[in-house]
Amino acid sequence: MPFNDYDSFAEAYAAETESNLINGHYTRPAMLDLAGDVAGRRVLDVGCGAGPLSAALRERGAVVTGMDSSVQMLELARTRLGADADLRLADLSEPLPFADDSFDDAVACLVLHYLRDWSAPLAELRRVLRPGGRLIVAVDHPLVTTLMDPEADYFATRERSEQWGFGGHNALMKFWHRPLHAMTDAFTAAGFGISVISEPPPGPRARELFPDEIRADRSAFLCFLFFVLHAE
């Protein structure tokens, strides 16, 4: 079974993550909060998957272009967003099919941690953003991935893998852990300034919907790390 083969489990993944705690009531609300007022802004949704974040951004008035490397995910996104949606088959590890300064914002939600090298992808995202444009990122929290494997070297950029299971499907997933300083170094080397580093709480209904999964004595939990970057 190949790693990260989203085409093989697209429907099961989309169904699982539509309204679960981690994606539906933690990650997407956090991304939308960080994006703020996007009315009239041209937004690139990098790794748009089945399109839930694209749909939410469009509902807030953004002009959204989605891209993903999975054909099946893009089919699901087109079903959600409509036949006229601007959706592109594209891989972040390759040059992007967009002109310079095409977008006001880009969102990369749980995408970069699949990549060993961030240099070229971040350079491409900087290229397609206008000066002053924003890149909003969510990635695996490096402390969490270290806690999952206490013997591993926090300071090393290293490969790790997980077995996912949902909806009767099993998937082998490969990720790249990198320490916080390696992330921030990569952002600044690509021409981004760092406006926000966030470890947000879950969304407003999360505690009501998932009382057994959220500790009553805490307002937040460690999972992903979020950034708002600006193109310098």
C-alpha positions in Angstrom: 0.0 0.0 0.0 1.5 3.4 -1.0 1.9 6.2 1.4 -0.5 9.2 1.4 -2.7 7.8 -1.3 -5.7 10.1 -0.8 -7.3 8.9 -4.1 -7.8 5.5 -2.4 -9.7 6.8 0.6 -11.0 10.2 -0.5 -14.7 9.6 0.3 -14.0 8.0 3.7 -11.6 10.7 4.7 -14.0 13.5 3.6 -16.8 11.9 5.6 -14.7 11.4 8.7 -13.3 14.9 8.8 -16.4 16.8 7.8 -17.6 17.5 11.4 -15.2 15.7 13.7 -13.4 17.4 16.6 -9.9 17.7 15.1 -10.9 19.0 11.6 -14.4 20.2 11.8 -14.4 21.9 15.3 -10.7 22.7 15.8 -8.6 23.2 12.7 -11.0 24.8 10.3 -12.5 27.2 12.9 -8.9 28.2 13.8 -8.0 28.8 10.2 -11.1 30.9 9.6 -10.5 32.9 12.8 -6.9 33.7 11.6 -8.1 34.6 8.1 -10.6 37.1 9.5 -12.5 39.3 7.0 -11.8 37.8 3.5 -14.6 39.5 1.6 -13.4 40.2 -1.9 -10.0 38.7 -1.4 -8.5 36.2 -3.8 -7.6 33.2 -1.8 -5.7 30.0 -2.8 -6.6 26.9 -0.8 -3.6 24.7 -1.0 -4.4 21.1 -0.6 -8.1 21.9 -0.6 -9.2 18.3 -0.4 -13.0 17.9 -0.6 -13.4 21.6 -0.2 -14.8 22.3 3.3 -12.4 25.2 3.9 -12.9 26.6 0.4 -16.6 26.5 0.9 -16.4 28.4 4.3 -14.1 31.0 2.8 -16.4 31.5 -0.2 -19.4 31.9 2.2 -17.4 34.8 3.8 -17.1 36.5 0.4 -13.6 35.3 -0.7 -12.9 34.5 -4.4 -11.4 31.0 -3.9 -9.2 28.9 -6.0 -8.6 25.3 -4.8 -5.7 23.1 -5.6 -5.0 19.5 -4.7 -2.8 16.6 -5.9 -5.7 14.1 -5.5 -8.1 13.6 -8.5 -10.7 12.0 -6.2 -10.5 14.8 -3.7 -11.0 17.4 -6.4 -14.1 15.5 -7.7 -15.6 15.7 -4.2 -14.7 19.4 -4.0 -16.4 20.1 -7.4 -19.5 18.3 -6.2 -19.5 20.5 -3.1 -18.5 23.8 -4.7 -20.2 23.5 -8.1 -19.1 22.9 -11.7 -17.9 26.5 -12.1 -15.5 26.3 -9.1 -11.9 27.2 -9.9 -10.2 23.9 -8.9 -6.8 22.8 -10.2 -4.9 19.5 -10.1 -1.5 20.6 -8.8 1.2 19.4 -6.5 2.9 21.8 -4.1 6.2 20.0 -4.7 6.1 21.3 -8.3 5.9 24.8 -9.8 2.4 26.2 -9.3 0.2 26.9 -12.4 -0.5 30.5 -11.4 1.0 33.9 -12.4 3.0 36.1 -10.0 0.9 38.1 -7.5 -2.3 36.1 -8.3 -3.6 36.0 -4.8 -4.2 38.1 -1.7 -4.0 35.1 0.6 -3.1 31.5 0.6 -4.2 28.9 3.2 -2.2 25.7 3.6 -4.1 23.6 6.1 -2.3 20.4 7.2 -0.2 20.3 4.0 3.4 21.3 4.6 4.1 18.5 7.0 3.9 16.0 4.1 6.9 17.7 2.5 10.6 17.0 3.3 11.8 20.2 1.7 9.9 23.4 2.2 12.2 25.7 0.3 10.8 25.4 -3.3 7.1 25.1 -2.2 7.4 28.2 0.0 9.2 30.1 -2.7 6.3 29.3 -5.1 3.7 30.4 -2.6 5.6 33.6 -2.1 5.7 34.1 -5.9 1.9 33.8 -6.4 1.1 36.1 -3.4 1.0 39.8 -3.9 3.4 41.8 -1.7 1.8 42.1 1.7 -0.4 39.0 1.0 -0.8 36.4 3.7 0.0 32.7 4.0 -2.0 31.0 6.8 -0.5 27.7 7.8 -1.5 24.7 10.0 1.0 22.0 10.6 1.7 19.2 13.0 2.9 20.6 16.3 6.5 19.5 16.7 6.1 19.0 20.4 3.2 16.7 19.9 5.1 14.6 17.3 8.0 14.3 19.8 5.7 13.3 22.6 4.4 10.5 20.3 7.9 9.2 19.9 9.9 10.3 23.0 13.1 8.6 21.8 13.2 10.6 18.6 15.3 13.7 18.2 13.2 16.8 18.4 15.8 18.9 16.7 16.1 16.7 13.6 14.0 17.0 10.5 12.9 13.4 10.3 10.4 11.2 8.6 7.7 9.6 10.6 4.7 7.5 9.7 1.2 6.6 11.0 -1.5 4.1 10.2 -4.9 5.8 9.8 -8.2 4.0 10.0 -11.7 5.3 9.3 -14.9 4.2 7.6 -13.5 0.7 7.1 -10.4 2.0 5.3 -6.8 1.8 6.4 -4.1 4.2 5.1 -0.4 4.5 5.5 0.6 8.1 6.0 4.1 9.6 5.9 5.0 13.0 7.4 8.1 15.1 8.2 8.7 16.3 11.7 10.7 19.6 11.9 11.5 21.7 15.0 9.9 25.1 15.4 13.1 26.9 14.5 13.4 25.0 11.2 9.9 26.1 10.3 10.5 29.8 11.1 13.8 29.7 9.3 12.2 28.3 6.2 9.4 30.9 6.3 11.8 33.8 6.6 14.2 32.4 4.0 11.3 32.3 1.5 10.5 36.0 2.1 7.8 35.8 4.7 7.5 37.7 7.9 5.8 36.0 10.8 2.7 37.9 12.1 1.1 35.2 14.3 2.1 31.9 15.9 -1.0 30.3 17.4 -2.0 27.4 19.6 -5.7 28.0 19.5 -8.6 26.5 21.6 -11.2 24.3 19.9 -14.2 25.9 18.2 -17.1 27.3 20.3 -19.3 24.2 20.1 -16.5 21.6 20.5 -16.9 21.2 24.3 -20.7 20.7 23.9 -20.3 18.2 21.1 -17.3 16.3 22.4 -17.4 16.4 26.2 -15.5 13.1 26.6 -12.6 14.3 24.4 -11.9 17.7 25.9 -10.7 18.1 29.4 -13.0 20.3 31.5 -10.1 21.9 33.3 -8.4 23.2 30.1 -9.4 25.8 27.5 -7.2 24.3 24.8 -5.2 21.2 23.8 -2.0 20.6 21.9 -2.5 19.3 18.4 -1.4 21.6 15.5 0.6 24.8 15.2 -0.8 27.7 13.3 1.0 30.6 11.6 0.0 33.8 9.8 2.8 34.9 7.5 3.0 38.0 5.3 4.8 38.3 2.0 7.5 40.9 2.3 
